Amino acid sequence: MDTVQVLDIMRGAFAVAARISSPILISALVIGVGVSLIQTVTQIQEMTLTFVPKLVAAALIVLILGGWMLSEMTTWIIELWGLIPTLL
């Protein structure tokens, strides 16, 4: 196993991690900005107002896109297992 193979595996791992985590991170970003704007306008500084909507959105995203996330992960793992004979 040489460094090129290790780098290819790590690049694949980072790409899968980015694809899987991006919907949750983008929704948390959008909700965070929206709640911050509302808090700025109304001058209500309550910590739970920023945490609870992000948590609910993340749970909804996992419920809606969980199958796709699992499919992406299993596809990458199957490809990784397929590489084992070539790593020697």
C-alpha positions, 0 to 999 in steps of 0.5 A: 500500500503506497501513499497514492492509495492512502490519499485516494481512500482519504479523498473518498472518505472526505468527499462522502463525509462532505456529501452526507453532512452538507444538508444538515450543515446548510440547514443549520446555517440558514436557520441560525442566520434567520433566528439571529436576524429575528433576535436582533430585530426583537432584541430577545437574547434567549439561547434556546431560540437558536438551539431548538430550531437547529435541532429540529431541522437536523432531525427532520433532515435525517428523517427525510434524507436518512435513506440517501445518506445511508445509501451513500455511506454503504456504497462507499464502504462496499467500494472500500471493501472491494479495494482490499485485495488491491492494497497489498 
